[in-house]
Amino acid sequence: MCVTQNPMKAEATTRLDETIALEERYQLATYKKMPIVAERGEGVWIYTREGDKYLDLYGGHAVAGTGHSHPHVVAAIKAQAEKLLFYSNLVYSTTRARAAEKLVSVAPAELSKAFFCNSGTEANENAMRMARMATGRQNIITFSGGFHGRTADSISATFLGKYREIGKPNVPGHLEAEFGNIEAVRALADESVAAIMLEPIQSMAGVHMAGSDYYNALRELCDERGIALIYDEVQTGVGRTGEWFFAGSEAGAYLVPDIVTLAKALGSGIPVGACLVTEKISRSIKENDLGTKFGGGMIAMVAVTATLEAIETDHLLANVKTTEAYLRERLQEAPQVAAVHGRGFLLGIEVRTAAAPIHKALLDRRIITGTSSDPKVLRLLPPLCLQRGEVDLFVEALLSIGG
Ligand SMILES: Cc1ncc(COP(=O)(O)O)c(C=O)c1O
């Protein structure tokens, strides 16, 4: 018997295969990719060229905070593109001035100045440099399980898995302390230490968070020994925890570090990073100490302003809190869930067996989630606009997978 193939389906499959083959032919194979050709996005949804629709609980790698292609952000970028694509910090710009003002206005009052760059790793490199300049010291303490990026200094500050190995020879002056153990960090924090830098919620490690007294103890230790405290909020910042930042939030005992670094969701998908610093840190930075050509470019700056405005007008911080509570409640129905870690929309779902097959089974049901370096933890970093109905779709899918 002759089997006739649906010609439309066959054509779609060919196009999917062609795109995959083309990328694999011309791009270095640096990421393990999902077999999805993303064509269009709207809110929490990604649409493929083949007409399939995926619920994106990984938020475009934690970048699509406002949701995919938020209309306000898109309109602002379009309008700016018609006027001026770029000029560097050699000239003043109303667009840049507004972005800096807006970002500082949503940050804790102590963080009064911004430095713009292009990525998370670059923000961390600049934060460490500022701490060294401000203290006249060299060493940086970071934590086992922490991830800070892939450029030389940031990867040397990364004590998660094998990342540091990739960056060999590492930049000297990096010390590792156990996350959550104040005595371990106290033992290292001598007069050679410029900064203690941490992800306040360690994401890639499997979503680890300390008790609020730990953040308190770190702040006290830094004050006592003249050390700068840096929060790497590349993941936790810009609304992800249901607060603008972990810095100054209740979960972090209302403490404010000396420097906060940001990237990911800050530009809704336009590459942009930033350091927010205190007045004291800013006084130690002189002309030409820091710089980057593209940092503070106009397209990135309108994206920052529009992103922060969209978070406000769409009431996304409140949405994160209420939807997180609903998600936690519904997850109690799923027998494979042992615990839920994290805060807001940075959640680690600890499963009883292994996370990878569940991640794969969810993908088969057109739901994108993330894994972590903990084989039992599935990570969710959805757009901040995720609603109850979409939580229901996720939980129903989990229930259909079983243990
Ligand atoms: C906590 C944290 N810091 C820094 C980075 C590096 O950011 P980027 O990839 O923008 O350089 C990442 C990236 O995943 C991150 O999760």
PDBQT file of the ligand as one rigid body, heavy atoms in Angstrom, charges set to zero:
ROOT
HETATM    1  C1  LIG A 501      23.996  35.371  37.606  1.00  0.00    +0.000 C 
HETATM    2  C2  LIG A 501      24.624  35.621  36.278  1.00  0.00    +0.000 A 
HETATM    3  N1  LIG A 501      25.649  36.476  36.186  1.00  0.00    +0.000 NA
HETATM    4  C3  LIG A 501      26.233  36.758  35.004  1.00  0.00    +0.000 A 
HETATM    5  C4  LIG A 501      25.830  36.136  33.840  1.00  0.00    +0.000 A 
HETATM    6  C5  LIG A 501      26.495  36.456  32.534  1.00  0.00    +0.000 C 
HETATM    7  O1  LIG A 501      25.640  37.234  31.765  1.00  0.00    +0.000 OA
HETATM    8  P1  LIG A 501      25.876  37.391  30.182  1.00  0.00    +0.000 P 
HETATM    9  O2  LIG A 501      25.583  36.082  29.558  1.00  0.00    +0.000 OA
HETATM   10  O3  LIG A 501      24.928  38.482  29.784  1.00  0.00    +0.000 OA
HETATM   11  O4  LIG A 501      27.301  37.793  30.025  1.00  0.00    +0.000 OA
HETATM   12  C6  LIG A 501      24.771  35.227  33.889  1.00  0.00    +0.000 A 
HETATM   13  C7  LIG A 501      24.324  34.541  32.666  1.00  0.00    +0.000 C 
HETATM   14  O5  LIG A 501      23.605  33.576  32.652  1.00  0.00    +0.000 OA
HETATM   15  C8  LIG A 501      24.157  34.952  35.140  1.00  0.00    +0.000 A 
HETATM   16  O6  LIG A 501      23.158  34.084  35.229  1.00  0.00    +0.000 OA
ENDROOT
TORSDOF 0
